[in-house]
Amino acid sequence: MKPKIAVILAGGKGTRMNSDVPKCLQTLAGIPLILHVKNTMLEAGIKKFVVVVSPENRKLISKIVEDENTKIIVQDSPIGTGNALLITEYFFENQDIGLVVVGADAFGFTVDNIKNLIENHDNNNYQASLISFWSHSIKGYSTVVIQNQQLHSIWEEADREDDLPAVLGGYVNAGIYCFNSKILF
């Protein structure tokens, strides 16, 4: 099943950035990050979008990304990525479609990264896939544990054991996923 819809998670406030501007609206080369994400998805062949936003940022983000192929969903209580995806359930329930899920502030990934994720997901009939990358330091990242060429687990930085040094290199989660909707909802 080839993913047809991108779910862009845009509920973050950007608190750690010491800015009143939401993370996804910070600019790179004069373009808001959320538009970089959406444009990359469009170039990868995804034409429909669901964007999850906070109530405070709905109007501003809607002005930038909303069109006939983009549905905005408000996350009333922004309590994390899992919850943001969960509130899209009413939109996808009883459908068997592919979803690419990505943070609106993601950057550094390419059209080929997304195409390869989708192709690998489809060709291997996976139910869930993600993009990870090797980092010389895992500080600030979720760690991806791979065993026998399969995803074994993901450890959030706050949940890692104290004896795992942050300077240790490893695979980290890029925050870009591919799911078959039936396993989520």
matplotlib code that plots the C-alpha trace (Angstrom):
import matplotlib.pyplot as plt

x = [0.0, 1.6, 1.1, -1.3, -1.6, 1.0, 0.2, 2.2, 2.5, 2.6, 1.5, 4.9, 5.3, 9.0, 9.5, 13.1, 13.9, 13.1, 10.8, 7.1, 7.1, 6.1, 8.9, 7.2, 7.0, 10.7, 12.2, 15.0, 16.1, 13.1, 10.6, 8.7, 9.9, 6.4, 6.4, 9.7, 8.2, 5.0, 6.9, 9.2, 6.2, 4.6, 7.8, 7.8, 4.3, 2.1, -0.8, -3.1, -2.3, -3.6, -1.9, -2.3, -2.1, -2.5, -5.5, -3.2, -1.5, -4.4, -5.1, -1.5, -0.6, -3.8, -3.0, 0.3, -0.6, -4.4, -5.7, -8.2, -5.8, -4.9, -7.2, -6.4, -7.1, -6.8, -5.1, -6.9, -4.3, -0.9, 0.5, 2.8, 3.4, 1.4, -1.6, -1.3, -1.5, -4.3, -6.6, -6.5, -8.3, -11.8, -10.4, -8.8, -11.0, -12.3, -9.8, -6.9, -4.5, -0.8, 0.3, 3.6, 3.9, 6.4, 7.0, 6.4, 9.8, 11.7, 14.5, 17.5, 15.6, 15.2, 12.6, 14.7, 14.6, 10.8, 10.5, 12.9, 11.0, 7.7, 9.3, 10.9, 7.7, 5.6, 8.0, 8.4, 4.7, 5.7, 3.0, 5.3, 8.6, 10.8, 13.8, 16.9, 20.4, 23.8, 24.9, 28.3, 26.5, 23.0, 22.5, 19.2, 17.9, 15.7, 17.9, 16.8, 17.8, 18.2, 18.5, 18.7, 18.0, 14.7, 13.6, 13.7, 12.9, 13.1, 14.4, 13.5, 16.4, 14.7, 14.1, 17.6, 19.5, 22.0, 24.9, 24.4, 26.7, 25.2, 28.5, 28.2, 27.3, 24.3, 21.2, 18.7, 15.1, 14.6, 10.9, 9.6, 7.4, 5.3, 2.3, -0.6, -3.6, -5.3, -2.6, -3.0, -6.8]
y = [0.0, 3.2, 6.1, 8.7, 11.1, 13.0, 13.8, 16.9, 17.5, 21.2, 21.6, 22.5, 26.0, 26.4, 27.2, 26.0, 28.3, 31.4, 32.7, 33.7, 32.2, 28.5, 26.1, 25.1, 28.8, 29.5, 30.1, 28.5, 30.4, 32.7, 29.9, 28.5, 25.0, 23.6, 24.7, 22.9, 19.8, 20.1, 20.9, 17.9, 15.6, 17.0, 16.4, 12.8, 12.3, 12.8, 15.1, 15.1, 16.4, 16.5, 19.1, 18.9, 22.3, 23.9, 26.2, 29.2, 28.6, 27.4, 30.6, 31.4, 27.9, 27.6, 30.8, 29.2, 25.6, 25.2, 24.4, 22.0, 19.1, 20.0, 19.4, 21.2, 19.4, 21.2, 19.4, 21.1, 19.9, 19.6, 16.7, 15.1, 13.4, 10.2, 12.2, 14.4, 11.3, 9.8, 12.7, 12.1, 8.8, 10.1, 11.3, 7.9, 5.3, 2.5, 3.4, 1.3, 3.8, 4.6, 7.5, 9.4, 11.1, 13.9, 16.9, 20.3, 21.5, 18.6, 19.5, 18.0, 15.2, 14.9, 13.8, 10.7, 9.9, 10.0, 8.0, 5.4, 5.2, 4.6, 2.1, 0.1, 0.1, -1.0, -3.5, -5.3, -5.1, -3.4, -2.1, 0.6, 2.1, 5.0, 6.9, 6.8, 8.1, 7.5, 10.3, 10.5, 11.7, 10.7, 13.7, 15.3, 12.4, 9.4, 6.3, 3.6, 0.0, -2.2, -6.0, -8.4, -5.5, -4.9, -2.1, -3.4, -0.3, 3.4, 5.0, 8.7, 10.6, 10.9, 7.2, 6.0, 4.3, 6.5, 4.3, 4.9, 7.9, 10.6, 11.0, 7.4, 7.3, 5.4, 5.4, 8.1, 8.7, 11.3, 11.6, 10.5, 7.5, 5.4, 3.5, 1.5, 3.2, 0.0, -0.7, 2.7, 3.1]
z = [0.0, -1.1, 1.4, 0.2, 3.0, 5.0, 8.6, 9.6, 13.3, 13.9, 17.6, 19.0, 20.6, 20.2, 23.9, 23.8, 21.0, 23.2, 20.5, 20.2, 16.7, 16.7, 15.7, 12.4, 11.3, 11.9, 8.5, 6.6, 3.5, 4.0, 3.9, 7.0, 8.0, 7.6, 3.9, 3.4, 4.8, 2.7, -0.4, 0.1, 0.5, -2.6, -4.6, -3.2, -4.7, -1.7, -2.6, 0.5, 4.0, 7.5, 9.7, 13.5, 15.1, 18.5, 19.1, 19.5, 16.1, 14.0, 12.1, 11.4, 10.2, 8.2, 6.3, 5.2, 4.4, 4.1, 0.6, -1.0, -0.3, 3.3, 6.3, 9.6, 12.9, 16.2, 19.1, 22.0, 24.6, 23.0, 25.1, 22.7, 19.3, 20.1, 21.2, 18.1, 15.9, 17.9, 17.4, 13.7, 14.2, 13.3, 10.0, 9.1, 10.9, 8.7, 6.0, 4.9, 3.6, 4.0, 6.2, 6.3, 9.6, 10.1, 12.4, 10.9, 12.0, 10.5, 8.1, 6.5, 4.8, 1.0, -1.5, -2.1, 1.7, 1.6, -1.7, -0.3, 3.0, 1.1, -1.4, 1.4, 3.4, 0.5, -1.0, 2.3, 3.3, 6.6, 8.9, 10.4, 9.2, 10.2, 9.1, 11.4, 10.9, 12.5, 14.9, 16.6, 19.7, 20.8, 23.1, 22.4, 20.3, 20.7, 20.2, 17.8, 18.7, 15.7, 16.0, 13.0, 10.6, 12.4, 14.7, 18.2, 20.3, 20.5, 23.7, 24.4, 25.8, 29.2, 29.4, 28.6, 31.3, 33.2, 32.3, 28.5, 27.8, 25.7, 23.8, 22.5, 18.8, 17.6, 15.4, 16.2, 15.3, 12.5, 13.4, 10.0, 10.0, 7.5, 8.9, 7.5, 9.1, 10.1, 12.7, 14.3, 14.4]

ax = plt.figure().add_subplot(projection="3d")
ax.plot(x, y, z, "-o")
ax.set_aspect("equal")
plt.show()
